[in-house]
């Protein structure tokens, strides 16, 4: 067997420890699959760990580890976008291949990092950055390489999915479920990244780039959280045959249809989807990504999106790819990138400048909840405004009064450009018979 491939793990939290445990448990399998011995030589940790093999050097000097002659591959699992960026760039500069689970770092600085890696003839692998143990990056970069991706939709944040599942199944309010998610370790003490969709937006930026061959553009992802979702809307959606999920969408638009623009929609928001859709039945903390591509059609990828085992599995899948690349040529030769797939699936100079659509240019169906006085002509006024805006109604549901003299009216619309919906809602809210702001949630049939 050829000489050992040497790993450094930066960060010994849940994921870093999970990687060590996976290597210890499955070392024989790893050797048989790669034809190489794989050894952890150094770890970066702020405090000494007595449970780590004494043959592994422990240090808090991450920059020194990233440049060490005793390291071939650097695994970054410290998180954040400041120190992690500095360490990764230093590792690349010193000719080290990098494996990272850091979706925020790549979404915000990936263009720079990948270009620097190309310049230095090394690879940055990031399977663990999106959807944990689901091999969605490898699928998008390799298995679907002959397909043209039309759109993808994903449950890519387990915390949000847990909250929406509990609200639907047990009739619990948002705040109550969020507190439990924090107690169970699914949500951080500050849950903003999860419940406001920022975490999902980081992952969506990565998925969209490798789906459509565009540069990473996290700053252009439309992002809407789930903090405003009520049990009332969850129940009404169920009654109409839908479920509310917090989804990320990346959609290619060709400009056909009234007011439609050409470009790519990048959006994260609560969405009504049909109850019988596979994606609607992915519950708890599970993640899932539905990809629609030509000629393959729809394919669904589902599994654990977080946790030590799932994330360590994804990290080591990347390590194994890099071990094979190192094994396919002289280990000291880093003069070329071998047969490795480009970082964003497309040849760097072939990345497209396809525009990212603004929120008002996006096209979706809508769920509207309108509270109105129970008086003649109200429904006629609302439907007239929608019709004048060119918005087609798919279903209307009028519910019993919640307050004396006031009734909620639920309307589902067919897909429409958002700018039209904005104008229609503005006019509806100006009616004297409307008692509150219109609640709107996007709707997608996933067809």
Beta strands, then each sheet from edge to edge (+ up, - down):
strand 1: 2-10
strand 2: 36-44
strand 3: 57-59
strand 4: 73-76
strand 5: 97-100
strand 6: 124-125
strand 7: 148-155
strand 8: 222-223
strand 9: 242-254
strand 10: 262-274
strand 11: 286-294
strand 12: 297-304
strand 13: 363-373
strand 14: 393-398
strand 15: 406-417
strand 16: 439-443
sheet 1: 3+ 2+ 1+ 4+ 5+ 6+
sheet 2: 8+ 10+ 9- 7+ 11- 12+
sheet 3: 8+ 10+ 16+ 13- 15+ 14-
end
